[in-house]
Amino acid sequence: MAIFIVQLGTPRRPDEGVRLGTVRRPPRGVPKSDFARLDYYDVWFPNLSPSAGLVQEALGAADDREWAAFCRKFRHEMNAPDRSRELDVLAALSHYVNLSLGCYCQDEGRCHRSVLRDLLTERGAEVV
């Protein structure tokens, strides 16, 4: 069992389980009834996305230094008690069920889901 880190809107793997959208906003121009059918997500989980201000900072990160600053700030946001507990639950679930977390970004290396991958791994999650 594991957590898969995915790009929302890409074809699902047969074994990836429930897909959680860890994004600040739902996909534009897509009816809510089509989110799962079009491989965006089954459940919207914006609690695991960066704050609106940090999203803008990530989009504007022009170099590795600015990206590293974003990562530090996002980790700080995820250390809030509620967010930290949510990550703990997902890490525990990863040992019993398959599920996936995703964002729209094409490059995981410049996406908050890379930080989520690290945070979950640090909590002992099975992450693919």
NUDOFI-45748 format. One record per residue: residue number from 1; chain; x, y negated, z negated of N, C-alpha, C in turn. Coordinates in steps of 0.1 Angstrom, whole numbers, always signed. Atoms other than C-alpha are relative to their C-alpha. Layout:
BEGIN
    nr   kette      nx      ny      nz     cax     cay     caz      cx      cy      cz
   NUM       A       X       Y       Z       X       Y       Z       X       Y       Z
...
***
This chain:
BEGIN
    nr   kette      nx      ny      nz     cax     cay     caz      cx      cy      cz
     1       A      +8     +12      +0      +0      +0      +0      +9     -12      +0
     2       A      -9     +12      -1     +13     -35      +7      -8     -13      +4
     3       A      +5     +12      -4      +7     -71     +14      +7      -3     +14
     4       A      -6      +4     -13     +12     -81     +51      -1     -15      +1
     5       A      +0     +14      -2     +22    -116     +59      -2      -2     +15
     6       A      +5      +1     -14      +5    -126     +92      -2     -14      +5
     7       A      +5     +12      -6      -2    -154    +116     -15      +1      +3
     8       A     +14      -1      -3     -39    -161    +116      -3      -2     +14
     9       A      +4      +1     -14     -56    -156    +149      +7     +10      +9
    10       A      -7     -11      -8     -32    -128    +160      -8     +13      -3
    11       A      +7     -12      +2     -45     -93    +165      +4      +7     -13
    12       A      -2      -7     +13     -49     -73    +133      +7     +14      +2
    13       A      -5     -14      +1     -29     -42    +125     -11      +9      -6
    14       A     +11      -9      +4     -51     -12    +119      +0      +2     -16
    15       A      -1      -3     +14     -39      -9     +83      +2     -12      -9
    16       A      -3     +12      +8     -36     -45     +71     -10      -3     -11
    17       A      +9      +2     +10     -67     -45     +50      -7     -14      +1
    18       A      +7     +12      +0     -86     -76     +40     +10     -12      +3
    19       A      -9     +12      -4     -71    -108     +56      -5     -12      -7
    20       A      +2     +12      +7     -69    -138     +34      +6     -12      +7
    21       A      -5     +13      -7     -66    -173     +50      +5      -9     -11
    22       A      -6      +9     +10     -42    -192     +28      +3     -14      +6
    23       A      -1     +12      -8     -48    -224     +47      -9     -11      -7
    24       A      +7     +12      +6     -60    -259     +36     -14      -1      +7
    25       A     +12      +2      -7     -86    -260     +64      -4     +12      +9
    26       A      +4     -11      -9    -107    -235     +84      +4      -4     +15
    27       A      -4      +3     -14     -99    -232    +121     -11      -9      +7
    28       A      +8     +10      -7    -113    -261    +142      -8      +6     +11
    29       A      +9      -4     -12    -142    -255    +166      -4     +15      +0
    30       A      +3     -14      +1    -147    -219    +154     -12      +1     -10
    31       A     +11      -2      +9    -181    -210    +139      +5      +9     -12
    32       A      -4      -8     +11    -177    -196    +104      -3     +15      +2
    33       A      +4     -14      -2    -195    -164    +115     +10      +7      +9
    34       A     -10      -6      -9    -166    -158    +140     +14      +1      -6
    35       A     -14      +0      +6    -136    -162    +116      +6     +14      +0
    36       A      -5     -13      +1    -132    -125    +110      +1      +7     +14
    37       A      +1      -6     -13    -142    -114    +145     +12      -4      +9
    38       A     -11      +5      -8    -115    -136    +160     +13      +1      -6
    39       A     -13      -3      +7     -88    -124    +136      +6     -11      -7
    40       A      -6     +10      +9     -85    -155    +116      +1      +5     -14
    41       A      +0      -6     +14     -95    -143     +81     -14      +5      -4
    42       A     +12      -5      +5    -121    -124     +62      -5      -9     -12
    43       A      +2      +9     +11    -118    -146     +31      +9     -12      +0
    44       A      -8     +13      +1    -107    -182     +28      +5      -1     -14
    45       A      -6      +1     +13     -82    -186      +0      +9     -12      +0
    46       A      -8     +13      -1     -71    -223      +1      +9      -2     -12
    47       A      -8      +2     +12     -57    -220     -34     +15      +3      +2
    48       A     -13      -4      -3     -26    -205     -19      +6      -7     +11
    49       A      -6      +8     -11     -20    -232      +6      +6     -13      -7
    50       A      -6     +13      +6      +1    -264      -1     -11     -10      -1
    51       A      +9     +11      +1     -17    -295     -12      +0      -8     +13
    52       A      +1      +8     -12     -28    -319     +16     +13      -8      +3
    53       A     -12      +8      -2      +2    -341     +10     +12      +8      +4
    54       A     -12      -9      -3     +27    -312     +11      -2      +6     +14
    55       A      +2      -5     -13     +11    -299     +43      +6     -10     +10
    56       A      -5     +11      -8     +20    -333     +59     +15      +0      -1
    57       A     -15      +0      +2     +55    -331     +44      +6     +12      +8
    58       A      -5     -12      -7     +60    -296     +59      +0      -3     +15
    59       A      +1      +3     -14     +48    -307     +93     +11     -10      +5
    60       A     -10     +10      -3     +73    -336     +92     +14      +3      -3
    61       A     -14      -4      +4    +103    -317     +79      +8      +2     +13
    62       A      -8      +0     -13    +129    -325    +106     +13      +8      -1
    63       A     -12      -8      +2    +158    -306     +91      -1      +9     -12
    64       A      +0     -10     +10    +168    -279     +67      -1      -6     -14
    65       A      +1      +7     +13    +172    -304     +38     -14      -3      -4
    66       A     +14      +3      +2    +136    -316     +42      -8     +12      -2
    67       A      +8     -12      +1    +123    -281     +46      +3      +6     -14
    68       A      -3      -5     +13    +141    -270     +14      -7      -8     -11
    69       A      +8      +8     +10    +125    -300      -5     -14      +4      +0
    70       A     +14      -4      +0     +91    -289      +7      -1     +13      -7
    71       A      +1     -13      +7     +98    -253      -5      +0      -2     -15
    72       A      -1      +3     +14    +108    -266     -39     -13      -5      -6
    73       A     +13      +6      +4     +76    -287     -42     -11     +10      +1
    74       A     +11     -10      -1     +54    -259     -30      +1     +11     -11
    75       A      -2     -10     +11     +70    -234     -55      -5      -7     -13
    76       A      +5      +7     +12     +62    -260     -82     -15      +0      -1
    77       A     +14      +0      +0     +26    -262     -71      -5     +14      -4
    78       A      +4     -14      +2     +24    -224     -72      +3      +5     -14
    79       A      -3      -3     +13     +38    -224    -107     -11      -4     -10
    80       A     +11      +4      +8      +6    -240    -120      -7     +13      -5
    81       A      +6     -12      +6     -12    -215    -144     -10      +8      +9
    82       A     +10      -7      -8     -41    -207    -121      +6      +6     +12
    83       A      -6      -5     -12     -20    -203     -90      +9     +12      -3
    84       A      -9     -11      +4      +6    -182    -108      -8     +13      -3
    85       A      +8     -11      +3     -21    -159    -121      -6      +7     +13
    86       A      +5      -6     -13     -36    -155     -86     +11      +8      +7
    87       A     -11      -7      -6      -2    -145     -73      +3     +13      -7
    88       A      -2     -12      +8      +2    -120    -102     -11     +10      +4
    89       A     +11     -10      -4     -32    -104     -92      +3      +6     +13
    90       A      -3      -5     -13     -22    -101     -56     +12      +9      +0
    91       A     -12      -9      +1     +12     -86     -65      -5     +13      -6
    92       A      +5     -13      +6      -6     -60     -87      -8      +8     +10
    93       A      +9      -7     -10     -32     -52     -60      +8      +6     +11
    94       A      -8      -6     -11      -4     -46     -35      +5     +14      -2
    95       A      -4     -14      +3      +4     -13     -53     -12      +9      +2
    96       A     +12      -8      -1     -32      -1     -47      -8      -1     +13
    97       A      +7      +3     -13     -46     -16     -15      +8      -8      +9
    98       A      -6      +8     -10     -35     -31     +17      -8     -13      +1
    99       A      +7     +13      -3     -43     -68     +22     +10      -8      +8
   100       A      -9      +9      -7     -29     -96     +43      -2     -14      -3
   101       A      +0     +15      +2     -21    -133     +38      +5      -6     +12
   102       A      -5      +7     -12     -18    -157     +66      -3     -15      +1
   103       A      +1     +15      -3     -15    -192     +80      +1      +0     +16
   104       A      +0      +2     -14     -18    -206    +115     +14      -2      +7
   105       A     -13      +3      -5     +19    -215    +119      +6     +12      +8
   106       A      -6     -11      -9     +37    -196    +147     +13      +5      -6
   107       A     -13      -4      +6     +71    -196    +129      +0      +1     -15
   108       A      +1      -2     +15     +70    -180     +95     +11      -6      -7
   109       A     -11      +6      +7    +104    -194     +87      -2     -15      -3
   110       A      +4     +14      +3     +89    -229     +87     -14      -1      -3
   111       A     +14      +0      +5     +56    -220     +71      +0      +4     -15
   112       A      +1      -3     +14     +45    -218     +35      -2     +14      -3
   113       A      +1     -15      +3     +38    -181     +40     +13      +6      -3
   114       A     -14      -5      +3     +76    -176     +39      +2      -1     -15
   115       A      -2      +2     +14     +75    -190      +4      -9      +9      -8
   116       A      +9     -10      +7     +44    -169      -6      +7     +14      +0
   117       A      -7     -13      +0     +64    -139      +6     +10      +2     -11
   118       A     -10      -1     +10     +92    -147     -17      -6      +0     -14
   119       A      +7      +0     +14     +69    -155     -47      -6     +13      -3
   120       A      +6     -13      +3     +51    -123     -43     +10     +11      -2
   121       A     -11      -9      +2     +83    -103     -39      +6      -1     -14
   122       A      -6      +3     +14     +97    -119     -71      -9      +6     -11
   123       A     +10      -6     +10     +65    -106     -89      -1     +15      +2
   124       A      +0     -14      -2     +72     -71     -77     -10      +6     +10
   125       A      +9      -4     -10     +47     -70     -49      +6      +8     +11
   126       A      -4      -7     -12     +50     -46     -20      -4      -9     +12
   127       A      +2      +9     -11     +54     -70      +9      +6      +5     +13
   128       A      -5      -4     -13     +57     -62     +46      +2     -12      +8
***
